[in-house]
Amino acid sequence: MTGFVYSDALLKYRFSDTHPFNQMRLLLTKELLESYDLLNQDQIIIPRYATDEELQLIHQPDYIEAVKKASTNELSDDMCQKYGLNTTDTPNFKGMHDACRLIVGGTLTAVDAVMQGKMVKCVHFGGGLHHGFSGRASGFCIYNDSAIACKYLATKYNQKVMYIDTDAHHGDGVQFSFYNDSDVFTYSIHETGRYLFPGTGGINERGDGEGYLYTMNLPIDAYTEDDSFLEIFETSIKQACEFFKPDIIFSVHGADAHYLDPLTHLSCTHETFKRIPEIILKLSKQYTNQKWIAVGGGGYNVFQVAPFVFAQVYAVMQTGRALNGKLPQTFRDKWQPKSEIKLPETFESDLEAYEAIPRRMDITEKNETMMERVLRHYQ
Ligand SMILES: [Zn+2]
């Protein structure tokens, strides 16, 4: 059985009414899965709050204190600046510390469910905040639940963790938390940092010291389409797992590589997001006895993309198969009136508005050359 960590309290992670990071997608994901009869009460697990001690697995105590003060508007402008708080990306909001430590606690709840044998696999789509640094907020992320969870798995449960990040942005906060560490392998496939935040994640970032080769980056070209994305992902992640031989998989499923995402420049369709969990499922059978924890990540098209991407991950984990065809009418009837944009009718209907990319061959070749340069270090 696959666990699903959720409570409405997760929706309180909201910087402002107009901020692109909108956890409403979690509720849509839950209701979509319920409308397919894929999710029932036995599978839902209520998230707990992370403790200060757990936050300190990655974050500095002074940063945690600063976030607490910012939550009640008691942090000076200078201090906000020092810690990356109250910026356009991460504006302060009331109750921020609690909302953020609930996200972290939700991911740890998923970890505990798997490690204590209650579930073989578990998801927490509220998590996946991969940009937070030890002493600084960044890119819509205050606390880095993903890095904390990987550290928690490595220290409390003595696991070798394969961190797989398919969000369109580089998973910089997680990578640099384990750059000198060989217990956590950080893998990230993302749009090249040439034009996209955070700018890191180049092929020469391979880890350092003990952690050398335990970091792998696949920076793909802007406008990469399904075939090339999937070729690069499948080939490289297989090689990474073969090198590392993980005990457990922890994956981040940002939905922002989709061509309808407003913040990035990749050109993938739902085909990519069907195949990603299928590829990971196969690896989990091969290497980890199916032990696998999945979290969310970016995804800024809340009504057309993100819930459908998350639902595919859960569907594959639970049934071994991706969803296809028409979306349940009950789901569309309920949510269409709440959306300003048209909800898709089927899992394939995104293709109607799809425009093929003229430079397709160039992009595919460039991605292949990039991958060869990454993988030759592992042969
Ligand atoms: Zn992203």
Residues whose N, C-alpha, C, O or C-beta is under 5 A from the ligand:
A	BS01	ZN	D167 A168 H169 G254 D256 G298
